[in-house]
């Protein structure tokens, strides 16, 4: 990653100057790009979203999917089996 700071702003006094930069431009290589900038056009808010999925996220999603599937099956068996057994 190669970043350049531009548009310096001078803050402070002559005896104790303090410099800040108002813009930063970074150039990423193809291997370094792992996040995407998401911008809201109405408010101007922005954040970065990581494109990679970690092992912990996969593990949590796996357990949630297992609980979801078993929850749906339990609901269907509790709801449908009594209806079919009462018809006989």
C-alpha positions, 0 to 999 in steps of 0.5 A: 500500500502506498499512501500520499498525503495532500492539501496540508492545513496549518494549525497552531501558532508560529512558535508551535506550528502543527500540520495536518493533511486534508486528503489522503490517497492510497494505491493498493496492489491487487493482493492487498484489496480485501475491503470495499468502500460503501458510501451512502449517497444521501448522507455521505456516510461511508464505511469499509466492508471486508470481503474475506470471511474468517473461520469464526464467521463460518463456524457461527453461520454453520451452527445457526444454520443447523439450529434453523433447520432443526427448529423448522423441522421441530415446528413442522412435526409438532404442527403437522403430525397432530393434524394428520393423526386426528383425521383417522 
